Amino acid sequence: MKYLAFFSFTLLVGLVACGQPDRSKVVETTDKSTKIQLIDFYGTHRCMTCEAIEENAKYTVDNFFAQEVQEGKLEFMTVNVDKDENYAMAEKFEAAGTALFLNVIKEGQENHIDLNNFAFKKGLNKEEFTAELKAKITEQLATL
């Protein structure tokens, strides 16, 4: 019975998240660096899809972009939206729970690229998730 309740909750979270509008946007910033942040927002209580999104995102960065991380071109971050110290960042990205963003910072602007719908659709399939996220990161690195 516990499994059925957990599965129902997981399915509901996934359906709600997949139906979210795209929250991609460009905002001005005082950050003068040029880099990409892959940001995994999450809540304290996570379903298996939410946990898989973080695991697969970290796997992708660690296995395909170690050099870019070392050079400071790419940064992987996890942000618990339930912690008070993360409120401002979560609000800036409109993240109330699990959400995955690429944040391309250059020329005094942040380009928030919402990957949430992709992440929930592919999160439990490591191979597909990794291949698509790798392509998305590679595409954005080429813009730096």
Number of C-alpha atoms within 10 A of each C-alpha: 6 7 8 9 10 13 14 12 14 17 14 12 19 20 14 12 19 16 12 10 10 12 14 16 12 13 12 12 14 9 12 11 15 16 21 25 20 23 22 26 26 23 17 10 11 15 16 12 21 25 15 20 28 23 15 22 23 17 14 21 21 14 11 14 18 14 13 16 17 10 11 14 18 23 19 16 15 13 20 20 23 16 11 9 11 13 16 11 13 21 11 10 20 13 22 15 21 27 26 28 22 24 24 25 23 18 14 13 18 22 18 23 20 20 20 25 20 15 28 25 17 20 25 18 15 16 12 14 22 22 11 15 21 17 12 14 20 13 11 15 15 7 9 13
